Amino acid sequence: MKLPSTLLVRPFVKASISLGLGLAVSTAVAQTAPPTQPPAGTMQTAPAGAWTLQRAVDYALEHNLTVRQNQLTAETSSAILRQSKAAQLPTANLNGSQTWNYGRSVNPLTYEFQNQTTRSNNVSGVAQVVLFQGFQLRNTVKRNTLDYQASLGDIEKARNDLSLNVASQFLQLVLSEELVRTNQLKVDSDVQQVERTRKLLKAGSVAESNLLDLQAQQATDELNVITAQNQRDIARLQLTQLMNLDTVSQAAFQVEVPNLPDPDEQAPLSEDPNATYQTALTLLPEIKAADLRVSSAKSTVDIARGGYMPRLSFGASIFSGYSSARTITSVGNDSTARKTTFYVENPATPGTTVPLNVLVYQRNTAILSQSYWDQLDQNLGRQLQFNLSIPILNGLQVRTNVQRSLINVQQAQLNAEQTRLNLRQSIQQAYADAVAAQRKFGAARRQVEAQTTSYRNAEIRFNNGLLNGTEFNITKNNLTAAESTMIQAKYEFIFRRKVLDFYQGKPLTL
C-alpha cells in the first residue's frame, strides 16, 4: 500500500504519550526512505520556512536513511526471485583447457604411454536441462515470489512507521512550544505583580513578606520557562534527527503551529474498536506480509517434499582435442633410386644360386606434427545423455527437511497471529486512551475555569492586603497545574485520534 500525496499512512508501532511537563512519545523508530537517497551518513540542511506536518513527513521519507536496509532487502529478494526463474532454463557452458606434460605420460587422444614433452588442448560444450525434479524449481519460484512481495510490505510498513513517528514528534514539539508560551505568560504576570506589590509596599499597604513571596514565585516560574525551553529544544532535536536534518541549525528550525480544535468541541468517540480492527486487517501491509510469509513457509514444505521424488535431466555435449605428440607421415613427389641385389635359384643347376641386380625406386617421406585445426576436426565427438536419480536412503535428510519446514510453517502462523493480536491490542489501547484524554480534557477545562475564578478573587484580596503571599502563590500554582494538565490532555487526545485515523485508512491532517 503506497503512501499518497495526502499522507495516508498507517502506524505499525505502539506510540504512547506519557504526560509530565511535556509530551514524551515512546515509539520504536522505524526510519524509511524512497528509492532515491542522499549519500549514506550525510545530514541534510533544513530548508528555510516554517515546517508543516505534511512537509516534515515528506522530507523524512525522502531523506531518512535507515529504511534503506528494507529496500536493499527487497532488492535482494528480487534478485533471488529472478535467479529461481532462470534456474528453470537449460544450462550451457563452454570449457577449455591447456596442459603441458613432461616425461612419461598418457597421450590424452591415443591413450598410449609416451615419454616426451607434449602440449594438449581439450575443448567441449555442454548443455543440460532438468526435465523433472519433484516440482522443486516451480515451488521455489512460488516461494521467492511470496518473499519478495512480503519484503515490499516491509518497506511500506517502515515508511508508515516513520510517518507516525514524525507526526508524534511533531505534536511533541508543538506542545512544548505551547508550554513555553504558557509559562512565559506566567513570568510576565509575575513581573507585573512584583512591580505592583513593590509600590504597595512603599505605600505601606502590604507587608514585605508578600513581596518576597512573589519574587520567589517569579523565580520558580522562570525556572519552569527554562525547563519548558529545554524540553522544546530536545523535542526539536529528536524531530530533526528523525528527519535527518543538520542538527547544527536547530534555531532555524521552526514548525507551523496548526489551529487545532479542543477535544470538547468534537463529538465523543463513537468508533467501534472491533470495526476499526477489521478495517485495519485489510489495509496494513504488516498483516499482508505476515500472511505472505505463512504461504512462503508452506511452499518451502512443498520444496522439501520434492526431495522424495526422482530427478530426470537431459544433457548434450560436444568435445574435441589437440596433442602436440600426434604426427602424420608425409610422402613427397620425388623419389630415390638404389640398386639392390637379390640371390635366386639357378634353374640350370639346382641347389645353386645366382645374383640378380634390381634397381628400386623409393619416394621420400617425412614425419610431421598434425595441424591444430585438423586434429580438432578429426577428434570431434558428440554425446547425448539422460540422467535419472531415484532417492532411496540419504541419511533421512529429506525427512528432516520436511519436518523442519512444517515447524517453520507453525512458527510463521504464530507470528501472523501475534501480529494480529498486537494490532487488536494497539487499536483497543488507542481507543481507550483517546476516550480517557477527551474526558480528561473536559474535566481539566472545568478545573481551569474554577481555578481562574479563584485566582482572580485571590489576586483582588492579595492586592488589598487580605491574603498573604504564600496563599496567593498556592492559588496561582493550582491554576498553572490545571492549565498544564488541560494542554497535555488536548494533545494526547489529538495524537490518539490520529492513531485511530491511521488504522481506519484516513489521511493524517492537522
C-alpha positions as CSV (number, residue, x, y, z in Angstrom):
1,M,0.0,0.0,0.0
2,K,1.7,3.2,-1.1
3,L,1.5,6.5,0.6
4,P,-0.5,9.0,-1.4
5,S,0.4,12.7,-1.5
6,T,-2.3,13.3,1.2
7,L,-0.1,11.5,3.7
8,L,-2.2,8.4,4.0
9,V,-0.2,6.4,6.5
10,R,-0.7,3.5,8.8
11,P,1.0,3.2,12.2
12,F,2.7,-0.1,12.9
13,V,4.4,0.8,16.2
14,K,2.9,1.4,19.6
15,A,3.2,5.1,20.3
16,S,2.4,6.3,23.8
17,I,2.3,9.7,25.3
18,S,3.5,10.0,28.8
19,L,2.4,13.3,30.4
20,G,4.8,15.2,32.6
21,L,5.6,18.8,31.8
22,G,5.8,17.8,28.1
23,L,4.6,15.1,25.7
24,A,7.0,12.2,25.5
25,V,6.3,9.9,22.6
26,S,7.7,6.4,23.0
27,T,7.9,4.8,19.6
28,A,10.1,2.2,18.1
29,V,11.6,4.5,15.4
30,A,11.5,2.7,12.0
31,Q,13.0,5.0,9.5
32,T,12.2,4.9,5.9
33,A,13.4,6.3,2.6
34,P,12.3,6.3,-1.0
35,P,14.3,4.7,-3.8
36,T,16.5,7.8,-4.2
37,Q,18.6,8.6,-1.2
38,P,21.3,11.1,-0.4
39,P,24.8,9.7,0.3
40,A,24.8,7.5,3.4
41,G,25.9,9.1,6.6
42,T,25.2,12.7,5.5
43,M,23.0,15.2,7.3
44,Q,20.7,17.5,5.3
45,T,20.5,21.2,6.0
46,A,17.0,22.4,6.8
47,P,15.3,24.5,4.0
48,A,14.0,27.9,5.0
49,G,10.5,28.4,6.2
50,A,8.2,27.0,8.9
51,W,7.5,23.3,8.7
52,T,4.1,21.8,8.5
53,L,3.4,18.2,9.4
54,Q,2.9,17.3,5.8
55,R,6.2,18.8,4.8
56,A,8.1,17.3,7.7
57,V,6.8,13.8,6.9
58,D,7.6,14.2,3.1
59,Y,11.1,15.3,3.9
60,A,11.7,12.5,6.3
61,L,10.5,9.9,3.8
62,E,12.9,11.4,1.2
63,H,16.0,11.8,3.3
64,N,15.8,9.2,6.2
65,L,18.5,6.5,5.7
66,T,17.7,3.6,8.0
67,V,14.9,2.2,5.9
68,R,17.3,1.8,3.0
69,Q,18.1,-1.5,4.6
70,N,14.5,-2.6,3.9
71,Q,14.8,-1.5,0.3
72,L,18.1,-3.4,-0.1
73,T,16.5,-6.5,1.4
74,A,13.7,-6.2,-1.2
75,E,16.2,-5.8,-4.0
76,T,18.0,-8.9,-2.7
77,S,14.7,-10.8,-2.7
78,S,14.0,-9.6,-6.3
79,A,17.4,-10.9,-7.4
80,I,16.8,-14.3,-5.7
81,L,13.4,-14.4,-7.5
82,R,15.0,-13.7,-10.9
83,Q,17.6,-16.4,-10.3
84,S,15.0,-19.0,-9.3
85,K,13.1,-18.3,-12.5
86,A,16.3,-18.6,-14.5
87,A,17.0,-22.0,-12.9
88,Q,14.2,-23.5,-14.9
89,L,16.1,-22.7,-18.2
90,P,18.7,-25.0,-19.7
91,T,22.3,-24.5,-18.8
92,A,25.0,-24.3,-21.4
93,N,28.7,-23.9,-20.9
94,L,31.9,-23.9,-22.9
95,N,35.0,-25.5,-21.4
96,G,38.7,-25.4,-22.4
97,S,42.0,-26.5,-21.0
98,Q,45.7,-26.4,-22.0
99,T,48.1,-28.9,-20.5
100,W,51.8,-29.5,-20.6
101,N,53.1,-33.0,-19.9
102,Y,56.8,-33.7,-19.1
103,G,58.3,-37.2,-19.0
104,R,56.2,-40.3,-19.1
105,S,52.5,-39.6,-19.5
106,V,49.4,-40.9,-21.3
107,N,48.5,-39.3,-24.6
108,P,45.0,-37.8,-24.0
109,L,44.0,-38.6,-27.5
110,T,45.5,-42.1,-28.2
111,Y,45.7,-43.2,-24.6
112,E,49.2,-44.6,-25.3
113,F,52.1,-44.1,-22.9
114,Q,54.8,-41.7,-24.1
115,N,57.9,-40.3,-22.7
116,Q,58.2,-36.8,-24.2
117,T,57.2,-33.2,-23.5
118,T,53.7,-32.6,-25.0
119,R,51.2,-29.8,-25.1
120,S,47.5,-30.7,-25.3
121,N,44.2,-28.9,-25.5
122,N,40.7,-30.1,-24.7
123,V,37.6,-28.1,-25.6
124,S,34.0,-29.0,-25.0
125,G,30.5,-27.6,-25.0
126,V,27.9,-28.9,-22.5
127,A,24.2,-28.2,-22.3
128,Q,21.7,-29.6,-19.7
129,V,18.1,-29.2,-18.9
130,V,16.1,-30.5,-15.9
131,L,13.1,-32.4,-17.0
132,F,11.7,-33.3,-13.6
133,Q,12.8,-32.5,-10.1
134,G,9.8,-33.1,-7.9
135,F,8.4,-29.7,-8.8
136,Q,11.1,-28.1,-6.6
137,L,12.0,-25.5,-9.2
138,R,8.4,-24.4,-9.6
139,N,7.8,-24.3,-5.9
140,T,11.0,-22.3,-5.4
141,V,9.8,-19.7,-7.8
142,K,6.5,-19.5,-5.9
143,R,8.2,-19.2,-2.5
144,N,10.6,-16.5,-3.7
145,T,7.7,-14.5,-5.2
146,L,5.9,-14.5,-1.9
147,D,9.1,-13.5,-0.1
148,Y,9.6,-10.6,-2.5
149,Q,6.0,-9.4,-2.0
150,A,6.5,-9.6,1.8
151,S,9.7,-7.6,1.6
152,L,7.7,-4.9,-0.3
153,G,5.2,-4.9,2.5
154,D,8.1,-4.4,4.9
155,I,9.1,-1.2,3.0
156,E,5.6,0.2,3.3
157,K,5.5,-0.7,7.0
158,A,8.8,1.1,7.6
159,R,7.6,4.2,5.7
160,N,4.4,4.2,7.7
161,D,6.2,3.8,11.0
162,L,8.4,6.7,10.1
163,S,5.4,8.8,9.2
164,L,3.7,8.1,12.5
165,N,6.9,8.8,14.5
166,V,7.4,12.1,12.7
167,A,3.7,13.0,13.5
168,S,4.2,12.1,17.1
169,Q,7.4,14.1,17.5
170,F,5.8,17.0,15.6
171,L,3.0,17.1,18.1
172,Q,5.6,16.8,20.9
173,L,7.3,19.9,19.6
174,V,4.0,21.9,19.2
175,L,3.0,21.0,22.7
176,S,6.5,22.1,24.0
177,E,6.1,25.4,22.2
178,E,2.7,26.0,23.8
179,L,4.1,25.1,27.2
180,V,6.9,27.6,26.7
181,R,4.4,30.3,25.8
182,T,2.1,29.5,28.8
183,N,4.9,29.6,31.3
184,Q,6.3,32.8,29.8
185,L,2.9,34.4,30.3
186,K,3.1,33.4,33.9
187,V,6.5,35.1,34.2
188,D,5.2,38.3,32.6
189,S,2.3,38.3,35.1
190,D,4.8,37.8,37.9
191,V,6.8,40.8,36.8
192,Q,3.8,43.0,36.8
193,Q,2.6,41.6,40.2
194,V,6.0,42.2,41.8
195,E,6.2,45.7,40.5
196,R,2.6,46.4,41.8
197,T,3.4,44.9,45.2
198,R,6.7,46.9,45.4
199,K,4.6,50.1,45.0
200,L,2.1,48.9,47.6
201,L,5.0,48.1,50.0
202,K,6.3,51.7,49.6
203,A,2.8,53.0,50.3
204,G,2.7,50.7,53.4
205,S,-0.4,48.8,52.1
206,V,1.2,45.3,52.2
207,A,3.8,43.5,54.2
208,E,7.4,42.9,52.9
209,S,6.8,39.2,53.1
210,N,4.2,39.5,50.3
211,L,6.9,41.0,48.0
212,L,9.4,38.3,48.9
213,D,6.8,35.5,48.3
214,L,6.1,37.0,44.8
215,Q,9.7,37.3,44.0
216,A,10.2,33.6,44.9
217,Q,7.2,32.7,42.8
218,Q,8.7,34.6,39.9
219,A,12.0,32.7,40.2
220,T,10.0,29.4,40.2
221,D,8.1,30.4,37.1
222,E,11.3,31.5,35.3
223,L,12.7,28.0,36.1
224,N,9.6,26.5,34.6
225,V,10.2,28.5,31.4
226,I,13.8,27.3,31.2
227,T,12.6,23.7,31.8
228,A,10.0,24.0,29.1
229,Q,12.5,25.5,26.7
230,N,14.9,22.7,27.3
231,Q,12.2,20.1,26.6
232,R,11.3,22.1,23.4
233,D,14.9,22.0,22.3
234,I,15.1,18.3,22.9
235,A,11.8,17.7,21.0
236,R,13.1,19.8,18.1
237,L,16.4,17.8,18.1
238,Q,14.6,14.5,18.1
239,L,12.4,15.6,15.2
240,T,15.3,16.9,13.1
241,Q,17.3,13.7,13.8
242,L,14.3,11.7,12.7
243,M,14.2,13.8,9.5
244,N,18.0,13.6,9.0
245,L,18.4,17.4,9.2
246,D,21.5,19.2,10.1
247,T,21.5,19.4,13.9
248,V,23.7,22.5,14.0
249,S,21.0,24.8,12.6
250,Q,18.4,24.0,15.3
251,A,17.5,27.6,15.9
252,A,16.5,28.0,12.3
253,F,14.0,25.1,12.5
254,Q,10.5,26.3,13.3
255,V,7.2,24.4,12.9
256,E,3.9,25.9,11.8
257,V,1.5,25.6,14.7
258,P,-1.8,24.4,13.3
259,N,-5.2,25.6,14.6
260,L,-6.3,22.5,16.5
261,P,-9.8,22.3,17.9
262,D,-10.3,21.4,21.5
263,P,-11.4,17.9,22.3
264,D,-14.6,19.0,23.9
265,E,-15.5,20.8,20.6
266,Q,-15.6,17.4,18.9
267,A,-18.2,14.7,19.2
268,P,-17.4,11.9,21.6
269,L,-15.7,9.0,20.0
270,S,-18.2,6.6,18.6
271,E,-15.9,4.2,16.6
272,D,-16.2,0.6,17.3
273,P,-12.6,-0.8,18.0
274,N,-13.6,-4.1,16.5
275,A,-14.8,-2.4,13.3
276,T,-11.5,-0.4,13.2
277,Y,-9.6,-3.6,13.7
278,Q,-11.4,-5.3,10.8
279,T,-10.7,-2.3,8.6
280,A,-7.0,-2.3,9.5
281,L,-6.7,-6.0,8.7
282,T,-7.4,-5.2,5.0
283,L,-5.1,-2.2,4.9
284,L,-2.0,-2.7,6.9
285,P,1.0,-4.1,5.0
286,E,2.4,-5.8,8.0
287,I,-0.7,-8.1,8.1
288,K,-0.3,-8.9,4.4
289,A,3.4,-9.5,4.9
290,A,2.8,-11.9,7.7
291,D,0.2,-13.9,5.7
292,L,2.6,-13.9,2.7
293,R,5.3,-15.4,4.9
294,V,2.9,-18.2,6.0
295,S,2.3,-19.0,2.4
296,S,6.0,-18.9,1.7
297,A,6.7,-21.4,4.6
298,K,4.1,-23.7,3.1
299,S,5.9,-23.5,-0.3
300,T,9.1,-24.4,1.5
301,V,7.4,-27.6,2.7
302,D,6.5,-28.5,-0.9
303,I,10.1,-27.9,-1.9
304,A,11.3,-30.2,0.8
305,R,8.8,-32.9,-0.1
306,G,10.1,-32.8,-3.7
307,G,13.3,-34.4,-2.4
308,Y,11.3,-37.7,-2.1
309,M,10.7,-37.7,-5.9
310,P,13.0,-38.9,-8.7
311,R,15.1,-36.4,-10.7
312,L,15.4,-36.6,-14.5
313,S,17.6,-34.5,-16.6
314,F,18.9,-34.5,-20.2
315,G,22.3,-33.4,-21.4
316,A,24.2,-33.0,-24.6
317,S,27.8,-32.3,-25.2
318,I,30.4,-31.9,-28.0
319,F,34.1,-32.2,-27.5
320,S,37.4,-32.4,-29.2
321,G,41.1,-32.0,-28.5
322,Y,44.7,-31.5,-29.7
323,S,48.0,-33.0,-28.8
324,S,51.5,-32.0,-30.0
325,A,52.6,-35.7,-29.8
326,R,50.3,-36.6,-32.7
327,T,52.1,-36.9,-36.0
328,I,51.5,-37.9,-39.7
329,T,53.7,-39.3,-42.4
330,S,54.1,-37.0,-45.4
331,V,55.0,-38.6,-48.8
332,G,56.9,-36.3,-51.2
333,N,56.7,-36.1,-55.0
334,D,60.4,-37.0,-55.6
335,S,62.0,-40.5,-55.3
336,T,65.4,-42.0,-54.8
337,A,66.7,-45.0,-56.9
338,R,69.1,-47.6,-55.4
339,K,70.5,-50.8,-56.7
340,T,69.6,-53.9,-54.8
341,T,71.0,-57.4,-55.4
342,F,68.8,-60.5,-54.8
343,Y,70.0,-64.1,-55.0
344,V,67.7,-66.5,-56.8
345,E,68.0,-70.3,-57.5
346,N,69.9,-71.2,-60.6
347,P,67.4,-73.1,-62.9
348,A,70.3,-74.7,-64.7
349,T,72.0,-76.0,-61.7
350,P,69.5,-77.0,-59.0
351,G,70.7,-76.2,-55.5
352,T,72.8,-73.3,-56.5
353,T,72.0,-69.5,-56.7
354,V,72.9,-66.7,-59.0
355,P,72.9,-62.9,-58.3
356,L,70.1,-60.8,-59.7
357,N,70.6,-57.0,-59.7
358,V,67.4,-54.9,-59.4
359,L,67.0,-51.1,-59.4
360,V,64.5,-50.0,-56.7
361,Y,62.8,-46.6,-56.7
362,Q,61.6,-45.2,-53.2
363,R,59.6,-42.0,-52.6
364,N,60.9,-39.6,-49.9
365,T,58.8,-39.3,-46.7
366,A,58.7,-37.1,-43.6
367,I,57.2,-37.3,-40.0
368,L,55.2,-34.1,-39.3
369,S,53.0,-32.8,-36.5
370,Q,49.4,-32.8,-37.4
371,S,47.9,-29.3,-37.5
372,Y,45.7,-27.9,-34.7
373,W,42.5,-27.5,-36.7
374,D,42.8,-30.8,-38.4
375,Q,43.1,-32.5,-35.0
376,L,40.0,-30.7,-33.7
377,D,38.1,-31.8,-36.7
378,Q,39.2,-35.4,-36.6
379,N,38.8,-35.8,-32.8
380,L,35.3,-34.3,-32.7
381,G,32.9,-36.3,-30.6
382,R,29.2,-35.9,-29.6
383,Q,27.2,-37.2,-26.7
384,L,23.5,-37.3,-25.6
385,Q,22.7,-38.4,-22.1
386,F,19.6,-38.9,-19.8
387,N,20.3,-38.9,-16.1
388,L,17.8,-40.4,-13.7
389,S,18.3,-40.3,-9.9
390,I,15.9,-42.1,-7.6
391,P,16.4,-41.3,-3.9
392,I,16.2,-44.3,-1.7
393,L,18.2,-43.6,1.5
394,N,20.1,-40.4,2.2
395,G,20.6,-40.3,5.9
396,L,16.9,-39.1,6.4
397,Q,17.9,-35.7,5.1
398,V,14.7,-35.2,3.1
399,R,12.5,-36.3,6.0
400,T,14.3,-34.0,8.4
401,N,14.0,-31.1,5.9
402,V,10.3,-31.7,5.7
403,Q,9.8,-31.8,9.4
404,R,11.8,-28.6,9.8
405,S,9.7,-26.9,7.1
406,L,6.5,-27.9,8.9
407,I,7.8,-26.4,12.1
408,N,8.6,-23.2,10.2
409,V,5.0,-23.1,8.9
410,Q,3.7,-23.3,12.5
411,Q,6.2,-20.5,13.5
412,A,5.0,-18.3,10.7
413,Q,1.4,-18.9,11.6
414,L,2.2,-18.0,15.2
415,N,3.9,-14.8,14.0
416,A,0.9,-13.9,11.9
417,E,-1.4,-14.5,14.9
418,Q,0.9,-12.4,17.1
419,T,0.8,-9.6,14.6
420,R,-2.9,-9.6,14.6
421,L,-3.0,-9.7,18.4
422,N,-0.7,-6.7,18.6
423,L,-2.8,-4.8,16.1
424,R,-6.0,-5.5,18.1
425,Q,-4.4,-4.5,21.4
426,S,-2.9,-1.3,19.8
427,I,-6.3,-0.3,18.5
428,Q,-8.1,-1.0,21.8
429,Q,-5.4,0.9,23.7
430,A,-5.5,3.9,21.3
431,Y,-9.3,4.0,21.6
432,A,-9.3,3.8,25.4
433,D,-6.5,6.4,25.6
434,A,-8.4,8.7,23.2
435,V,-11.7,8.4,25.3
436,A,-9.7,9.0,28.5
437,A,-7.9,12.0,27.1
438,Q,-11.2,13.6,25.9
439,R,-12.8,13.1,29.3
440,K,-9.7,14.3,31.0
441,F,-9.6,17.5,28.9
442,G,-13.3,18.3,29.8
443,A,-12.6,17.9,33.4
444,A,-9.3,19.9,33.2
445,R,-11.1,22.7,31.4
446,R,-13.7,22.9,34.1
447,Q,-10.9,22.9,36.6
448,V,-9.1,25.7,34.8
449,E,-12.3,27.8,34.8
450,A,-12.8,27.2,38.5
451,Q,-9.1,27.9,39.3
452,T,-9.2,31.1,37.1
453,T,-12.1,32.5,39.1
454,S,-10.3,31.5,42.4
455,Y,-7.1,33.2,41.2
456,R,-8.8,36.4,40.3
457,N,-10.5,36.5,43.7
458,A,-7.2,35.8,45.4
459,E,-5.5,38.5,43.4
460,I,-8.0,41.1,44.5
461,R,-7.7,40.0,48.1
462,F,-3.9,40.0,47.8
463,N,-3.8,43.5,46.4
464,N,-6.0,44.7,49.2
465,G,-3.8,43.1,51.8
466,L,-6.4,40.5,52.8
467,L,-4.3,37.5,51.6
468,N,-0.6,36.7,52.3
469,G,1.8,35.9,49.5
470,T,2.1,32.1,50.3
471,E,-1.7,31.6,49.9
472,F,-1.7,33.7,46.8
473,N,1.1,31.6,45.2
474,I,-0.7,28.4,46.1
475,T,-3.8,29.6,44.2
476,K,-1.6,30.7,41.3
477,N,0.3,27.3,41.1
478,N,-3.0,25.4,41.2
479,L,-4.1,27.4,38.1
480,T,-0.8,26.7,36.4
481,A,-1.1,23.0,37.1
482,A,-4.7,22.9,35.8
483,E,-3.7,24.7,32.6
484,S,-0.8,22.4,32.0
485,T,-3.0,19.3,32.5
486,M,-5.5,20.7,30.1
487,I,-2.9,21.4,27.4
488,Q,-1.4,17.9,27.8
489,A,-4.8,16.2,27.6
490,K,-5.6,18.2,24.4
491,Y,-2.5,16.9,22.6
492,E,-2.8,13.4,23.9
493,F,-6.3,13.2,22.5
494,I,-5.2,14.6,19.2
495,F,-2.4,12.1,18.9
496,R,-4.7,9.1,19.9
497,R,-7.3,10.4,17.5
498,K,-4.8,10.4,14.6
499,V,-3.6,6.9,15.5
500,L,-7.2,5.7,15.1
501,D,-7.4,7.6,11.8
502,F,-4.3,5.7,10.7
503,Y,-5.9,2.4,11.4
504,Q,-9.0,3.4,9.5
505,G,-7.2,4.5,6.4
506,K,-7.9,8.2,6.8
507,P,-5.4,10.8,5.8
508,L,-3.4,12.4,8.5
509,T,-4.1,16.2,8.7
510,L,-3.7,18.7,11.5
